[in-house]
Amino acid sequence: MYYEEIQNSVANGKKGKTLELVQKSLNGGASGLDIINQGLIPGINIVGDKFESGECFVPDMLLASYVVKDAMKLASKGLTEGPSTKKATIVLGTVKGDLHDIGKNMVEMILDVSGFRVIDLGVDVHEEDFVKAIREYKPNFLGMSSLITTTMVEMQVVIDALKSAGLREDLKVIIGGAAVSEGFAAQIGADAYSRHAALAARQLKQWL
Ligand code: B12
């Protein structure tokens, strides 16, 4: 299903080629989720590994991220629509200081097709904006993303701000992103950690 080719074309920042391969895979009957999980994400991880080992630089990561964003839009057309009545609401955002949003967007996409109403606050979300959104939308869940070790501490800041505002009790908090872990979730008093988007949808359904 061209997964390896998709990985390589993402890693090389080739947008046209990637979109062509995604379309070919969809035409061949591949599911959007498999294309994302077996093609696009491993592809961008190749770039991340090369960045870590000094074989590529920020512009390469940026280029690959543009390719993945467009390809995800195309692949998500292959995802089945969930029920039209939304089960519950989640406020979602990447924490202060962190601009990574591909993973968060993927969580948004999966939760949306799984029947959740998602309020996406975007990236670099400050604690006061999380608090404001929880007040305004009264969601069942809060999801926070962090990919950088220096910004993951912001999750604790948000949880503390929610406690001070008296908004923590009625809310389940789920965290994710490459920087965090189950242990970290327990440490900061979050209710759950999810390694990937599909597991997040499963966890939220369990909480309903
Ligand atoms: C693309 C990328 C970028 C792009 C981001 C573009 C964008 N719009 O997102 C750009 C070029 C902007 C970028 C910048 C930087 N980056 Co960067 N980046 C990456 C890269 C290569 C891929 C990230 C990605 O999109 N992965 C694919 C997605 C799908 O995976 P994911 O985010 O982990 O999400 C999945 C799960 O974690 C989970 N999940 C994610 N969020 C959430 C939320 C919830 C609620 C739940 C339940 C689950 C969940 O579900 C997702 C899907 O299943 C990673 C390497 C890597 N392998 O992670 C480095 C990486 C994250 N970046 C890194 C660094 C250092 C930086 C910079 C500091 C570089 C610099 N010197 O400027 C800056 C920081 C800028 C900032 N302030 O944020 C480091 C972080 C190291 C660390 N330990 O802190 C990494 C790990 C690279 C490396 N190996 O060193 N980066």
Residues whose N, C-alpha, C, O or C-beta is under 5 A from the ligand:
A	BS01	B12	I41 I44 N45 V47 G48 D49 F51 E52 V58 M61 L62 S65 G97 D98 L99 H100 D101 I102 G103 K104 M106 V107 G143 M144 S145 L147 I148 T149 T150 I174 I175 G176 G177 A178 S194 R195 H196 A197 A200
